[in-house]
Amino acid sequence: MRKLTALAVAMILAIALYFTVFWGLDGLRILTSPSYGLDDVWRSQFIFAIGDQFSLGPVGLLKLAAFFGALKLAVAAVCVVHILDRCRTFVGGKADTDILEGALILVVLISLASVGSAVSSQNGELLREQAVQLMLAAVATALCLVERNYDRANAKPAMSLELAATPRRAPWYAPFR
């Protein structure tokens, strides 16, 4: 079982590195572009589809694109924090996967919004790209759950305070019997 968790940790790190690199670069590209990434037609199709569903004007589209760019950059930053936290565990300590799971929830929400707009605009290539990211987030979440269950199964049960304070085979106090 220990080999499975080592493989799970390696896969989680690889997926976190993927989202760090690709979503970080995409978020930086969006936020440093004068038109917030709307000039790249391929990557901004979901912005136009969402903007069309909510009847957004040009300023609304720019704000929506900046919002998605900031979210992608935030996901990348959280993945960097998780990678650094994993590196800290090599020295000593325990990694906290709750931060990564929060970022993966954002990945799922952004991917679902992108998949919905890709389906409505009948764009198969964009649908495939977003489905891959959605599946990577699902795999990473499942591996985090496997790792958490393995840690919980190997944890020593803590003795409760009331059992430690009472002598063995002492009658339980129940005043209303």
C-alpha positions, 0 to 999 in steps of 0.5 A: 500500500505504501507504493500506491501512496508514493505513486499517488504523491508523484501523480499529485505533484505532476498534476499540480506542476501541470496546472502551475505551468500551463494555468500560470502562463495562461493567467499571466498571458491574459492579465498582461495582454492589453485586451485581457487575452480576448485577441487570442480567438482560440483560448477566449472562445469560452469568454465570448460564449459566456458573455453571449449567454449573459448579454455582456458588452465589450466592457463586461467581456473585458471584466470577465476575461480579467476575472478568469485570468485572475482565477487561473493565476490564483490556481497556479499560485496555490499549486506552487504553494502545494508543491513547496509544501510537498518539498517540505515533507521531504525534510520532515513534516506532513503535507496539507492537501486541503489547499490543493483541493480548494484549487482543484475545485476552482479548476473544476468550476472553470472547466465546467463553465468552459465545457458548457460554453464549448458545447453550446458553441459546438466546438469539439476541440475546445471541449476536448481541451477542457475535458482533459483538464477536468479529468486531471482535476478529478484524478488529482482529487481522487488521489488526494482522497486515497492519500488521506484515507491511507493516512487516516488508516495508519494513524494511531487512535488517540485515547480519549480523555474520559477513558484515560481519567477513569480507572478500569471497569469503573461504573459509569456515572448516570444520575438519572437511572 
